[in-house]
């Protein structure tokens, strides 16, 4: 079934739709105002007709909503390449600014190269059985302003280093669900990309340098999940190109047996779910001082978490170890160094019951998920008598079922 383009709006561009009772060729016009009323109506050609009069509302109160409606986006369709759909979103007073999204998905490889309107911002070429793309088919009027390109669900096995060299404003690129086995080193250097989806391919070895982009300070989100990656090559020291500004990296469900060397990346989010990691010991996360979210769920095999394995992650706030039924305690010291950790997910593991010394190593911990709908929260126990100056309050983990916790509210136990 051919996919439509409804719901594929880029962030911040979901526009206001005019009421269905009003034809799309009729625009809203501010007809004038008096001391106590505003007149606005429908503009249809050279003879506008007043739509209604609002004498009961003072015009200063009504004017801001009118200007907001005038500045919001409206969606229409326009003539398009055969088989494609072109959706236009207009913005600003008097529809002075427009963006076009072109959907050419599910048509077949014969559509290439496809002509697109000059103001195209997003092009969907997914599910077309494409075996190759290069700079010659991704060039011409309309491609200059392209910000989003969807090439997912095709038959691509390789891409040329210059394939996207003419897409100077490309921010989002979806190459998921193809058969890519390699990634050229300079694939994205010409585009200011912020999102790259390479999930569900056949990649085995990937160099971090491949994600060096013309970023202009923009951070990058990379999805490499569901590949065959067994090795991730670090960015070489002294390289002529800058270190990729990867902030979010999804490496879930690959073939990694060790935590890759990511020390030069400004990572905040990292997922290694589903990898056959053999052990996580001291030094595994060296250099990732800015990491705030780490997911190690459903690891294959029998993962070993050595004491002090996370000590480099002083800024980590969320740690997910769920779905590891063979994961056992190696002492509470395995969490040593996680001074900023607030949320810990241990559901589906053998790491219960929780040791009494856990909170000593996790001073900022607020909640722990232990599975079967049970969630533990940090509780400060006050004694019958006031604490002496300089003494620390007694803290403990209080565990209740999630349904009970929701019924009590977020601030009660």
Secondary structure, DSSP 8 states (H G I E B T S, - for coil): -----TT---TT-------TTS-TT-EEEEEEE-SS-EEEEEE-TTS-EEEEEETTS-HHHHHHHHHHHHHS-EEEEE--STT-EEEEEEESGGG-EEEEEEE-TTS-GGG-S----TTEEEEE--SS------TTTS-STTGGG--EEE--SS------TTTTTT-TT--EEE--SS------TTTTTTS--SEEE--SS---EEEGGGG----TT--EEEE--SS---EEE---TT-SS----EEEEE--SS--SS----TTS--SEEE-TT----EE-TTTTTT-TT--EEE-TT-SS--EE-TTTTTT-TT--EEE--S-TT---S-GGGGTT-TT--EEE-TTSS--S--TTHHHH-TT--EEEEETTEEEEEEEE--SS---TT---EEEEEEEEHHHHHHH-TT--
